[in-house]
Amino acid sequence: MHEWTLAEAVISTVSQIAEKEGLKEVAEVEIKVGELQQIELDILEFALSQLKTLKLKNAKINIQTVKAELKCRVCGHKWLFEKEKMTEEIAEAIHFVPEIAHTYIKCPKCGSPDFEILQGRGIWLESMKGVK
Ligand SMILES: [Zn+2]
């Protein structure tokens, strides 16, 4: 399952940084997930809690979702994808197949369905705090 792969990557990155910084313990980790990333946050949280290493055992792991930012390829207009404005069904479809977004989302300025996703996919480590 891909949430587990992502969780492993996060834990291994955090562990490497902790090692490099000479941290005795990691206190807090902040992870950001793009809104269009195909991921189940519950599973990710569970996977993270299961994979915690010794240095991370007391770490508080915060996961935040980041809004997707889109840019029209025709007129250059940038806008934020607002999931709340979509019907549940469409939002769900986009969640599982982000490419489908092009069918439903159009540039609010010129109406073109040709846009790129500037931000809103992937998962990354935003920050971490530790004890030396
Ligand atoms: Zn446009």
Backbone and ligand atoms as CSV (ligand in chain L), in Angstrom:
chain,resi,resn,atom,element,x,y,z
A,1,MET,N,N,0.827,-1.204,0.000
A,1,MET,CA,C,0.000,0.000,0.000
A,1,MET,C,C,0.856,1.245,0.000
A,2,HIS,N,N,0.438,2.223,-0.768
A,2,HIS,CA,C,1.366,3.312,-0.973
A,2,HIS,C,C,1.483,4.290,0.190
A,3,GLU,N,N,0.471,4.354,1.055
A,3,GLU,CA,C,0.610,5.163,2.275
A,3,GLU,C,C,1.777,4.665,3.125
A,4,TRP,N,N,1.955,3.344,3.151
A,4,TRP,CA,C,3.039,2.764,3.946
A,4,TRP,C,C,4.392,3.121,3.363
A,5,THR,N,N,4.481,3.117,2.045
A,5,THR,CA,C,5.728,3.483,1.380
A,5,THR,C,C,6.073,4.937,1.694
A,6,LEU,N,N,5.048,5.806,1.633
A,6,LEU,CA,C,5.267,7.220,1.927
A,6,LEU,C,C,5.670,7.404,3.389
A,7,ALA,N,N,4.993,6.685,4.281
A,7,ALA,CA,C,5.301,6.777,5.709
A,7,ALA,C,C,6.739,6.342,5.972
A,8,GLU,N,N,7.154,5.267,5.296
A,8,GLU,CA,C,8.535,4.787,5.449
A,8,GLU,C,C,9.523,5.848,4.997
A,9,ALA,N,N,9.207,6.486,3.879
A,9,ALA,CA,C,10.088,7.525,3.341
A,9,ALA,C,C,10.184,8.687,4.327
A,10,VAL,N,N,9.054,9.069,4.910
A,10,VAL,CA,C,9.045,10.174,5.872
A,10,VAL,C,C,9.901,9.815,7.086
A,11,ILE,N,N,9.650,8.652,7.645
A,11,ILE,CA,C,10.390,8.222,8.839
A,11,ILE,C,C,11.883,8.137,8.546
A,12,SER,N,N,12.234,7.608,7.385
A,12,SER,CA,C,13.644,7.468,7.079
A,12,SER,C,C,14.300,8.835,6.871
A,13,THR,N,N,13.585,9.772,6.241
A,13,THR,CA,C,14.118,11.129,6.068
A,13,THR,C,C,14.319,11.794,7.430
A,14,VAL,N,N,13.299,11.701,8.278
A,14,VAL,CA,C,13.373,12.311,9.610
A,14,VAL,C,C,14.531,11.693,10.402
A,15,SER,N,N,14.676,10.382,10.320
A,15,SER,CA,C,15.747,9.707,11.052
A,15,SER,C,C,17.111,10.169,10.574
A,16,GLN,N,N,17.246,10.303,9.262
A,16,GLN,CA,C,18.523,10.755,8.702
A,16,GLN,C,C,18.866,12.168,9.170
A,17,ILE,N,N,17.870,13.045,9.172
A,17,ILE,CA,C,18.109,14.420,9.621
A,17,ILE,C,C,18.474,14.417,11.111
A,18,ALA,N,N,17.729,13.653,11.898
A,18,ALA,CA,C,17.986,13.562,13.335
A,18,ALA,C,C,19.413,13.092,13.589
A,19,GLU,N,N,19.841,12.140,12.777
A,19,GLU,CA,C,21.199,11.590,12.888
A,19,GLU,C,C,22.230,12.672,12.573
A,20,LYS,N,N,21.989,13.344,11.471
A,20,LYS,CA,C,22.910,14.378,10.996
A,20,LYS,C,C,23.012,15.543,11.973
A,21,GLU,N,N,21.869,15.916,12.566
A,21,GLU,CA,C,21.830,17.048,13.494
A,21,GLU,C,C,22.245,16.632,14.899
A,22,GLY,N,N,22.465,15.358,15.098
A,22,GLY,CA,C,22.839,14.853,16.408
A,22,GLY,C,C,21.728,14.974,17.444
A,23,LEU,N,N,20.498,14.778,17.005
A,23,LEU,CA,C,19.361,14.879,17.930
A,23,LEU,C,C,19.210,13.592,18.735
A,24,LYS,N,N,18.949,13.779,20.019
A,24,LYS,CA,C,18.704,12.610,20.867
A,24,LYS,C,C,17.297,12.091,20.636
A,25,GLU,N,N,16.437,13.051,20.428
A,25,GLU,CA,C,15.038,12.689,20.271
A,25,GLU,C,C,14.358,13.692,19.345
A,26,VAL,N,N,13.393,13.217,18.597
A,26,VAL,CA,C,12.616,14.121,17.739
A,26,VAL,C,C,11.336,14.477,18.492
A,27,ALA,N,N,11.062,15.782,18.615
A,27,ALA,CA,C,9.905,16.221,19.395
A,27,ALA,C,C,8.673,16.457,18.525
A,28,GLU,N,N,8.917,17.001,17.367
A,28,GLU,CA,C,7.788,17.375,16.529
A,28,GLU,C,C,8.158,17.288,15.054
A,29,VAL,N,N,7.232,16.797,14.276
A,29,VAL,CA,C,7.453,16.689,12.833
A,29,VAL,C,C,6.229,17.256,12.139
A,30,GLU,N,N,6.484,18.100,11.162
A,30,GLU,CA,C,5.356,18.631,10.410
A,30,GLU,C,C,5.448,18.177,8.959
A,31,ILE,N,N,4.389,17.543,8.526
A,31,ILE,CA,C,4.358,17.001,7.169
A,31,ILE,C,C,3.242,17.683,6.402
A,32,LYS,N,N,3.531,17.994,5.167
A,32,LYS,CA,C,2.475,18.571,4.336
A,32,LYS,C,C,2.140,17.626,3.191
A,33,VAL,N,N,0.864,17.569,2.925
A,33,VAL,CA,C,0.387,16.702,1.849
A,33,VAL,C,C,-0.441,17.548,0.894
A,34,GLY,N,N,-0.124,17.468,-0.371
A,34,GLY,CA,C,-0.905,18.198,-1.365
A,34,GLY,C,C,-2.301,17.635,-1.457
A,35,GLU,N,N,-3.250,18.526,-1.638
A,35,GLU,CA,C,-4.647,18.129,-1.666
A,35,GLU,C,C,-4.959,17.102,-2.762
A,36,LEU,N,N,-4.202,17.170,-3.843
A,36,LEU,CA,C,-4.468,16.256,-4.954
A,36,LEU,C,C,-3.676,14.958,-4.865
A,37,GLN,N,N,-2.866,14.842,-3.844
A,37,GLN,CA,C,-2.122,13.599,-3.668
A,37,GLN,C,C,-3.106,12.475,-3.368
A,38,GLN,N,N,-2.927,11.353,-4.025
A,38,GLN,CA,C,-3.836,10.236,-3.779
A,38,GLN,C,C,-3.407,9.541,-2.500
A,39,ILE,N,N,-4.027,9.927,-1.424
A,39,ILE,CA,C,-3.588,9.379,-0.151
A,39,ILE,C,C,-4.738,9.348,0.854
A,40,GLU,N,N,-4.747,8.339,1.685
A,40,GLU,CA,C,-5.725,8.280,2.770
A,40,GLU,C,C,-4.985,8.717,4.023
A,41,LEU,N,N,-5.364,9.890,4.546
A,41,LEU,CA,C,-4.638,10.441,5.695
A,41,LEU,C,C,-4.687,9.526,6.924
A,42,ASP,N,N,-5.817,8.874,7.119
A,42,ASP,CA,C,-5.947,7.966,8.271
A,42,ASP,C,C,-4.917,6.849,8.205
A,43,ILE,N,N,-4.778,6.293,7.013
A,43,ILE,CA,C,-3.823,5.192,6.839
A,43,ILE,C,C,-2.403,5.715,7.020
A,44,LEU,N,N,-2.138,6.894,6.461
A,44,LEU,CA,C,-0.810,7.481,6.596
A,44,LEU,C,C,-0.469,7.696,8.077
A,45,GLU,N,N,-1.415,8.270,8.818
A,45,GLU,CA,C,-1.189,8.504,10.251
A,45,GLU,C,C,-0.925,7.204,10.993
A,46,PHE,N,N,-1.711,6.207,10.664
A,46,PHE,CA,C,-1.549,4.915,11.313
A,46,PHE,C,C,-0.169,4.334,10.971
A,47,ALA,N,N,0.182,4.380,9.698
A,47,ALA,CA,C,1.471,3.841,9.254
A,47,ALA,C,C,2.616,4.552,9.963
A,48,LEU,N,N,2.511,5.877,10.066
A,48,LEU,CA,C,3.560,6.646,10.729
A,48,LEU,C,C,3.702,6.226,12.190
A,49,SER,N,N,2.557,6.039,12.852
A,49,SER,CA,C,2.617,5.678,14.269
A,49,SER,C,C,3.222,4.294,14.463
A,50,GLN,N,N,3.010,3.422,13.460
A,50,GLN,CA,C,3.558,2.068,13.552
A,50,GLN,C,C,5.051,2.009,13.237
A,51,LEU,N,N,5.495,2.928,12.403
A,51,LEU,CA,C,6.876,2.869,11.917
A,51,LEU,C,C,7.854,3.714,12.737
A,52,LYS,N,N,7.332,4.468,13.685
A,52,LYS,CA,C,8.168,5.336,14.526
A,52,LYS,C,C,9.368,4.578,15.092
A,53,THR,N,N,10.522,5.159,14.927
A,53,THR,CA,C,11.718,4.552,15.494
A,53,THR,C,C,11.887,5.054,16.928
A,54,LEU,N,N,12.890,4.556,17.600
A,54,LEU,CA,C,13.126,4.910,19.002
A,54,LEU,C,C,13.230,6.421,19.199
A,55,LYS,N,N,13.977,7.060,18.319
A,55,LYS,CA,C,14.158,8.511,18.428
A,55,LYS,C,C,12.866,9.277,18.214
A,56,LEU,N,N,11.934,8.619,17.583
A,56,LEU,CA,C,10.679,9.289,17.244
A,56,LEU,C,C,9.525,8.888,18.154
A,57,LYS,N,N,9.840,8.092,19.156
A,57,LYS,CA,C,8.723,7.500,19.908
A,57,LYS,C,C,7.819,8.528,20.593
A,58,ASN,N,N,8.381,9.687,20.988
A,58,ASN,CA,C,7.550,10.718,21.617
A,58,ASN,C,C,7.189,11.858,20.670
A,59,ALA,N,N,7.571,11.693,19.438
A,59,ALA,CA,C,7.364,12.790,18.489
A,59,ALA,C,C,5.884,12.986,18.164
A,60,LYS,N,N,5.543,14.259,18.084
A,60,LYS,CA,C,4.200,14.611,17.681
A,60,LYS,C,C,4.259,14.815,16.170
A,61,ILE,N,N,3.457,14.084,15.445
A,61,ILE,CA,C,3.490,14.206,13.988
A,61,ILE,C,C,2.238,14.928,13.503
A,62,ASN,N,N,2.451,16.099,12.930
A,62,ASN,CA,C,1.331,16.863,12.392
A,62,ASN,C,C,1.283,16.717,10.879
A,63,ILE,N,N,0.117,16.432,10.390
A,63,ILE,CA,C,-0.038,16.341,8.939
A,63,ILE,C,C,-1.002,17.436,8.491
A,64,GLN,N,N,-0.556,18.232,7.562
A,64,GLN,CA,C,-1.418,19.298,7.059
A,64,GLN,C,C,-1.649,19.144,5.571
A,65,THR,N,N,-2.838,19.474,5.176
A,65,THR,CA,C,-3.156,19.404,3.752
A,65,THR,C,C,-2.941,20.791,3.139
A,66,VAL,N,N,-2.346,20.805,1.975
A,66,VAL,CA,C,-2.068,22.066,1.298
A,66,VAL,C,C,-2.958,22.174,0.067
A,67,LYS,N,N,-3.552,23.319,-0.093
A,67,LYS,CA,C,-4.427,23.544,-1.245
A,67,LYS,C,C,-3.648,23.464,-2.550
A,68,ALA,N,N,-4.301,22.968,-3.546
A,68,ALA,CA,C,-3.658,22.860,-4.845
A,68,ALA,C,C,-3.699,24.210,-5.557
A,69,GLU,N,N,-2.577,24.582,-6.156
A,69,GLU,CA,C,-2.549,25.815,-6.935
A,69,GLU,C,C,-2.406,25.457,-8.407
A,70,LEU,N,N,-3.263,26.048,-9.195
A,70,LEU,CA,C,-3.287,25.730,-10.617
A,70,LEU,C,C,-2.927,26.955,-11.441
A,71,LYS,N,N,-2.369,26.702,-12.601
A,71,LYS,CA,C,-2.024,27.812,-13.490
A,71,LYS,C,C,-2.482,27.503,-14.902
A,72,CYS,N,N,-3.225,28.420,-15.465
A,72,CYS,CA,C,-3.750,28.252,-16.812
A,72,CYS,C,C,-2.610,28.372,-17.826
A,73,ARG,N,N,-2.553,27.432,-18.771
A,73,ARG,CA,C,-1.494,27.464,-19.782
A,73,ARG,C,C,-1.814,28.450,-20.898
A,74,VAL,N,N,-3.061,28.861,-20.965
A,74,VAL,CA,C,-3.464,29.765,-22.040
A,74,VAL,C,C,-3.271,31.230,-21.643
A,75,CYS,N,N,-3.865,31.623,-20.498
A,75,CYS,CA,C,-3.782,33.041,-20.132
A,75,CYS,C,C,-2.872,33.315,-18.939
A,76,GLY,N,N,-2.325,32.257,-18.332
A,76,GLY,CA,C,-1.379,32.453,-17.241
A,76,GLY,C,C,-2.011,32.745,-15.886
A,77,HIS,N,N,-3.331,32.730,-15.832
A,77,HIS,CA,C,-4.028,32.990,-14.574
A,77,HIS,C,C,-3.742,31.874,-13.566
A,78,LYS,N,N,-3.495,32.283,-12.303
A,78,LYS,CA,C,-3.263,31.291,-11.244
A,78,LYS,C,C,-4.425,31.314,-10.275
A,79,TRP,N,N,-4.847,30.158,-9.835
A,79,TRP,CA,C,-5.922,30.111,-8.840
A,79,TRP,C,C,-5.787,28.884,-7.959
A,80,LEU,N,N,-6.475,28.955,-6.821
A,80,LEU,CA,C,-6.457,27.838,-5.890
A,80,LEU,C,C,-7.643,26.926,-6.161
A,81,PHE,N,N,-7.347,25.668,-6.172
A,81,PHE,CA,C,-8.381,24.672,-6.376
A,81,PHE,C,C,-9.185,24.549,-5.088
A,82,GLU,N,N,-10.466,24.804,-5.178
A,82,GLU,CA,C,-11.283,24.707,-3.981
A,82,GLU,C,C,-12.157,23.479,-4.014
A,83,LYS,N,N,-11.684,22.535,-3.273
A,83,LYS,CA,C,-12.354,21.248,-3.214
A,83,LYS,C,C,-13.785,21.384,-2.686
A,84,GLU,N,N,-13.954,22.334,-1.762
A,84,GLU,CA,C,-15.261,22.507,-1.112
A,84,GLU,C,C,-16.341,22.890,-2.115
A,85,LYS,N,N,-15.928,23.525,-3.197
A,85,LYS,CA,C,-16.909,23.989,-4.176
A,85,LYS,C,C,-17.357,22.889,-5.125
A,86,MET,N,N,-16.675,21.758,-5.073
A,86,MET,CA,C,-17.022,20.686,-5.983
A,86,MET,C,C,-18.010,19.747,-5.307
A,87,THR,N,N,-18.693,18.998,-6.116
A,87,THR,CA,C,-19.558,17.995,-5.523
A,87,THR,C,C,-18.657,16.893,-4.978
A,88,GLU,N,N,-19.172,16.180,-4.023
A,88,GLU,CA,C,-18.435,15.098,-3.381
A,88,GLU,C,C,-17.910,14.097,-4.405
A,89,GLU,N,N,-18.787,13.785,-5.343
A,89,GLU,CA,C,-18.473,12.772,-6.342
A,89,GLU,C,C,-17.265,13.170,-7.198
A,90,ILE,N,N,-17.267,14.417,-7.629
A,90,ILE,CA,C,-16.172,14.900,-8.471
A,90,ILE,C,C,-14.885,14.989,-7.649
A,91,ALA,N,N,-15.002,15.526,-6.441
A,91,ALA,CA,C,-13.829,15.640,-5.577
A,91,ALA,C,C,-13.200,14.272,-5.356
A,92,GLU,N,N,-14.034,13.296,-5.171
A,92,GLU,CA,C,-13.580,11.928,-4.942
A,92,GLU,C,C,-12.867,11.397,-6.186
A,93,ALA,N,N,-13.444,11.639,-7.340
A,93,ALA,CA,C,-12.858,11.181,-8.600
A,93,ALA,C,C,-11.476,11.808,-8.797
A,94,ILE,N,N,-11.376,13.093,-8.477
A,94,ILE,CA,C,-10.104,13.798,-8.640
A,94,ILE,C,C,-9.079,13.292,-7.636
A,95,HIS,N,N,-9.565,12.988,-6.449
A,95,HIS,CA,C,-8.696,12.462,-5.407
A,95,HIS,C,C,-7.998,11.181,-5.866
A,96,PHE,N,N,-8.751,10.315,-6.507
A,96,PHE,CA,C,-8.168,9.037,-6.921
A,96,PHE,C,C,-7.425,9.108,-8.246
A,97,VAL,N,N,-7.892,9.937,-9.136
A,97,VAL,CA,C,-7.235,10.081,-10.440
A,97,VAL,C,C,-7.031,11.568,-10.716
A,98,PRO,N,N,-5.947,12.167,-10.220
A,98,PRO,CA,C,-5.774,13.614,-10.384
A,98,PRO,C,C,-5.849,14.100,-11.828
A,99,GLU,N,N,-5.512,13.240,-12.785
A,99,GLU,CA,C,-5.549,13.637,-14.195
A,99,GLU,C,C,-6.962,14.002,-14.638
A,100,ILE,N,N,-7.923,13.439,-13.926
A,100,ILE,CA,C,-9.323,13.656,-14.261
A,100,ILE,C,C,-9.714,15.116,-14.015
A,101,ALA,N,N,-8.922,15.798,-13.209
A,101,ALA,CA,C,-9.189,17.195,-12.867
A,101,ALA,C,C,-9.422,18.041,-14.114
A,102,HIS,N,N,-8.680,17.728,-15.181
A,102,HIS,CA,C,-8.791,18.514,-16.414
A,102,HIS,C,C,-10.184,18.458,-17.044
A,103,THR,N,N,-10.912,17.390,-16.726
A,103,THR,CA,C,-12.257,17.265,-17.264
A,103,THR,C,C,-13.221,18.199,-16.542
A,104,TYR,N,N,-12.953,18.414,-15.266
A,104,TYR,CA,C,-13.906,19.166,-14.445
A,104,TYR,C,C,-13.507,20.605,-14.160
A,105,ILE,N,N,-12.207,20.850,-14.113
A,105,ILE,CA,C,-11.764,22.181,-13.725
A,105,ILE,C,C,-11.388,22.981,-14.965
A,106,LYS,N,N,-11.885,24.195,-14.990
A,106,LYS,CA,C,-11.537,25.081,-16.098
A,106,LYS,C,C,-11.039,26.393,-15.529
A,107,CYS,N,N,-10.219,27.081,-16.287
A,107,CYS,CA,C,-9.698,28.371,-15.851
A,107,CYS,C,C,-10.863,29.327,-15.586
A,108,PRO,N,N,-10.899,29.924,-14.389
A,108,PRO,CA,C,-12.020,30.835,-14.080
A,108,PRO,C,C,-11.983,32.111,-14.922
A,109,LYS,N,N,-10.842,32.377,-15.529
A,109,LYS,CA,C,-10.712,33.605,-16.300
A,109,LYS,C,C,-11.079,33.418,-17.772
A,110,CYS,N,N,-10.466,32.395,-18.397
A,110,CYS,CA,C,-10.700,32.237,-19.839
A,110,CYS,C,C,-11.449,30.952,-20.197
A,111,GLY,N,N,-11.683,30.089,-19.213
A,111,GLY,CA,C,-12.456,28.881,-19.476
A,111,GLY,C,C,-11.681,27.718,-20.077
A,112,SER,N,N,-10.361,27.876,-20.197
A,112,SER,CA,C,-9.565,26.804,-20.778
A,112,SER,C,C,-9.348,25.660,-19.784
A,113,PRO,N,N,-9.459,24.402,-20.272
A,113,PRO,CA,C,-9.201,23.270,-19.384
A,113,PRO,C,C,-7.710,22.917,-19.348
A,114,ASP,N,N,-6.901,23.705,-20.040
A,114,ASP,CA,C,-5.470,23.410,-20.146
A,114,ASP,C,C,-4.704,24.166,-19.059
A,115,PHE,N,N,-4.409,23.449,-17.972
A,115,PHE,CA,C,-3.699,24.110,-16.879
A,115,PHE,C,C,-2.653,23.165,-16.314
A,116,GLU,N,N,-1.723,23.722,-15.573
A,116,GLU,CA,C,-0.769,22.862,-14.899
A,116,GLU,C,C,-0.964,22.970,-13.393
A,117,ILE,N,N,-0.548,21.928,-12.711
A,117,ILE,CA,C,-0.676,21.920,-11.260
A,117,ILE,C,C,0.646,22.399,-10.671
A,118,LEU,N,N,0.638,23.603,-10.104
A,118,LEU,CA,C,1.873,24.175,-9.559
A,118,LEU,C,C,2.212,23.555,-8.215
A,119,GLN,N,N,1.173,23.333,-7.452
A,119,GLN,CA,C,1.352,22.821,-6.099
A,119,GLN,C,C,0.133,22.021,-5.738
A,120,GLY,N,N,0.317,21.010,-4.917
A,120,GLY,CA,C,-0.867,20.272,-4.501
A,120,GLY,C,C,-0.729,18.771,-4.672
A,121,ARG,N,N,0.458,18.354,-5.149
A,121,ARG,CA,C,0.693,16.922,-5.237
A,121,ARG,C,C,1.917,16.607,-4.422
A,122,GLY,N,N,1.990,15.374,-3.994
A,122,GLY,CA,C,3.165,14.961,-3.254
A,122,GLY,C,C,3.042,15.153,-1.763
A,123,ILE,N,N,4.087,14.749,-1.090
A,123,ILE,CA,C,4.122,14.835,0.361
A,123,ILE,C,C,5.526,15.272,0.712
A,124,TRP,N,N,5.646,16.188,1.658
A,124,TRP,CA,C,6.986,16.620,2.013
A,124,TRP,C,C,7.097,16.966,3.494
A,125,LEU,N,N,8.320,16.989,3.947
A,125,LEU,CA,C,8.625,17.298,5.326
A,125,LEU,C,C,8.788,18.808,5.427
A,126,GLU,N,N,7.889,19.446,6.151
A,126,GLU,CA,C,7.920,20.893,6.256
A,126,GLU,C,C,8.927,21.343,7.300
A,127,SER,N,N,8.878,20.743,8.456
A,127,SER,CA,C,9.815,21.116,9.510
A,127,SER,C,C,9.862,20.034,10.575
A,128,MET,N,N,10.896,20.065,11.386
A,128,MET,CA,C,10.963,19.151,12.518
A,128,MET,C,C,11.736,19.800,13.648
A,129,LYS,N,N,11.374,19.411,14.867
A,129,LYS,CA,C,12.062,19.922,16.049
A,129,LYS,C,C,12.576,18.744,16.840
A,130,GLY,N,N,13.696,18.962,17.492
A,130,GLY,CA,C,14.231,17.850,18.257
A,130,GLY,C,C,14.965,18.308,19.501
A,131,VAL,N,N,15.398,17.338,20.274
A,131,VAL,CA,C,16.138,17.590,21.503
A,131,VAL,C,C,17.565,17.093,21.304
A,132,LYS,N,N,18.530,17.960,21.623
A,132,LYS,CA,C,19.930,17.551,21.465
A,132,LYS,C,C,20.482,16.953,22.755
L,1,ZN,ZN,ZN,-7.002,31.023,-18.541
